[in-house]
Amino acid sequence: MTTCPHCGDELKIPNRAYFNCDQYGTSATVTTECCGHAVHIQPIRSYRIEAYTGRNTEDDWGVPFKKKKVVA
């Protein structure tokens, strides 16, 4: 549960604000449904990067992978 910074109750934001931020990757200012005050909503994204161990020989844009050097 997220608490509203204005009224202290459970924060209620219209889904359109979340959809807009997800669709356009930008922030939005929206009126809360819990008390009618304005809040600023901002998407935060993160990425997990790990070594690829699959069978493909090129990336999603057609660029070939470098071959791993075999250490003897």
Backbone bond lengths (Angstrom), bond angles and torsions (degrees), N, CA, C in turn:
res aa  C-N    CA-C-N  psi(-1)  N-CA   C-N-CA  omega(-1)  CA-C   N-CA-C  phi
1 M - - - 1.450 - - 1.524 108.78 -
2 T 1.317 115.79 132.87 1.452 121.44 174.81 1.521 108.05 -102.19
3 T 1.312 115.70 135.76 1.460 121.44 -178.19 1.526 110.13 -92.41
4 C 1.301 116.83 136.84 1.458 121.87 177.45 1.528 109.09 -66.48
5 P 1.338 117.74 132.14 1.459 120.07 179.66 1.533 113.26 -71.48
6 H 1.320 117.27 -10.24 1.473 120.95 -179.47 1.520 112.53 -98.83
7 C 1.332 117.45 -54.02 1.467 120.26 -172.70 1.530 113.66 -102.06
8 G 1.348 116.69 -16.06 1.454 119.37 179.63 1.516 114.49 83.49
9 D 1.324 117.92 -6.64 1.463 121.56 176.26 1.526 109.15 -80.52
10 E 1.331 115.59 -179.17 1.456 119.81 175.37 1.528 108.76 -62.13
11 L 1.338 116.51 128.56 1.460 121.21 -179.38 1.514 109.86 -69.36
12 K 1.322 115.67 127.25 1.465 121.09 177.35 1.520 107.54 -124.16
13 I 1.341 114.79 116.60 1.455 122.42 -179.18 1.522 107.72 -120.58
14 P 1.328 118.26 137.89 1.467 120.24 177.88 1.529 111.18 -59.56
15 N 1.326 116.13 141.27 1.466 120.77 -179.74 1.519 112.58 -57.27
16 R 1.327 117.63 -28.50 1.462 120.26 -178.50 1.531 111.59 -58.40
17 A 1.322 117.08 -31.55 1.465 120.13 178.84 1.532 110.68 -67.68
18 Y 1.329 116.79 -44.52 1.464 120.66 177.60 1.531 110.69 -63.81
19 F 1.329 116.50 -45.06 1.465 120.94 -179.43 1.525 110.65 -60.83
20 N 1.335 116.61 -42.76 1.452 121.37 -179.81 1.528 111.19 -62.74
21 C 1.313 116.93 -45.18 1.469 120.85 179.61 1.519 111.08 -64.67
22 D 1.313 117.57 -41.16 1.461 121.31 178.50 1.517 111.13 -66.04
23 Q 1.316 117.15 -44.59 1.461 121.88 -175.91 1.523 112.14 -67.28
24 Y 1.329 117.06 -44.41 1.455 120.90 -172.76 1.528 113.84 -103.08
25 G 1.326 117.51 -8.52 1.463 121.07 179.05 1.516 113.36 66.63
26 T 1.322 116.99 23.87 1.459 120.93 -179.24 1.523 110.37 -122.01
27 S 1.300 115.67 170.60 1.456 120.51 177.82 1.529 109.83 -85.46
28 A 1.326 114.86 170.05 1.466 120.21 179.79 1.524 108.98 -149.70
29 T 1.310 115.56 152.58 1.457 121.91 171.89 1.520 106.33 -108.33
30 V 1.331 115.65 130.54 1.452 120.22 -173.33 1.527 110.16 -141.72
31 T 1.312 115.34 149.99 1.459 121.90 175.47 1.524 108.92 -82.82
32 T 1.322 116.58 130.11 1.462 120.10 -179.93 1.523 110.12 -72.01
33 E 1.326 114.45 152.90 1.460 119.94 176.07 1.523 111.30 -86.76
34 C 1.332 116.87 -18.49 1.465 119.23 -177.19 1.531 112.38 -77.47
35 C 1.352 118.10 -38.38 1.458 118.61 -177.40 1.525 114.01 -140.60
36 G 1.325 117.59 -2.75 1.454 120.36 175.51 1.516 115.81 83.24
37 H 1.323 118.33 8.99 1.462 121.33 177.78 1.523 110.08 -90.80
38 A 1.325 116.07 164.66 1.465 121.17 -178.46 1.523 111.41 -88.05
39 V 1.322 115.38 140.09 1.465 122.31 171.18 1.523 107.97 -132.53
40 H 1.310 114.75 155.38 1.459 121.60 177.64 1.522 106.70 -106.15
41 I 1.315 117.38 125.90 1.461 122.13 -179.22 1.529 107.50 -113.26
42 Q 1.331 115.21 132.75 1.461 120.70 -176.66 1.520 109.38 -134.29
43 P 1.332 117.40 126.78 1.466 119.01 177.85 1.526 110.58 -72.21
44 I 1.303 116.07 142.03 1.460 122.24 175.42 1.515 106.42 -122.17
45 R 1.319 116.42 124.25 1.461 120.75 -178.07 1.516 109.97 -115.14
46 S 1.300 115.02 151.92 1.459 120.19 175.26 1.525 108.00 -141.06
47 Y 1.311 115.23 161.01 1.455 121.45 -179.10 1.518 108.78 -132.21
48 R 1.314 115.90 142.13 1.469 121.59 172.92 1.518 105.96 -108.90
49 I 1.324 116.35 127.89 1.457 121.27 -178.64 1.522 108.28 -120.15
50 E 1.318 114.77 131.05 1.460 120.51 179.74 1.520 108.97 -143.24
51 A 1.311 116.31 160.42 1.462 121.22 179.62 1.528 109.51 -62.26
52 Y 1.334 116.07 137.89 1.458 121.85 178.22 1.522 108.75 -83.48
53 T 1.319 116.73 132.02 1.469 120.55 -178.16 1.523 111.98 -124.56
54 G 1.329 117.32 14.84 1.458 121.29 -177.99 1.522 112.77 -79.72
55 R 1.321 115.76 -168.08 1.466 122.39 -175.06 1.525 114.50 -96.29
56 N 1.332 118.46 -13.23 1.460 120.13 -179.09 1.526 110.52 -60.70
57 T 1.332 115.86 153.68 1.463 120.90 179.66 1.523 112.30 -113.05
58 E 1.346 116.08 -0.50 1.463 120.23 177.81 1.521 109.06 -145.33
59 D 1.353 115.41 161.59 1.459 119.22 -179.17 1.533 110.77 -81.76
60 D 1.319 116.71 -176.31 1.462 121.67 -176.24 1.526 113.77 -68.07
61 W 1.332 117.39 -8.50 1.467 122.00 178.00 1.521 111.80 -109.07
62 G 1.328 116.82 9.09 1.456 121.25 176.77 1.516 115.17 85.51
63 V 1.316 117.79 8.68 1.458 120.99 179.42 1.529 108.58 -84.35
64 P 1.351 117.40 122.83 1.463 119.46 -177.75 1.530 112.05 -67.16
65 F 1.336 114.80 145.34 1.464 120.41 175.23 1.524 109.26 -74.99
66 K 1.321 115.75 150.52 1.458 119.52 169.80 1.514 106.87 -73.66
67 K 1.305 116.37 143.95 1.460 120.29 178.70 1.517 109.24 -77.14
68 K 1.323 115.48 141.35 1.453 120.33 177.31 1.513 109.61 -69.13
69 K 1.314 115.21 139.79 1.457 119.36 176.62 1.522 107.87 -77.97
70 V 1.321 115.00 135.04 1.444 119.93 178.14 1.512 107.99 -90.21
71 V 1.317 115.44 123.50 1.464 120.73 -179.79 1.517 107.62 -95.67
72 A 1.330 116.15 123.71 1.464 120.42 -177.93 1.498 112.10 -90.74
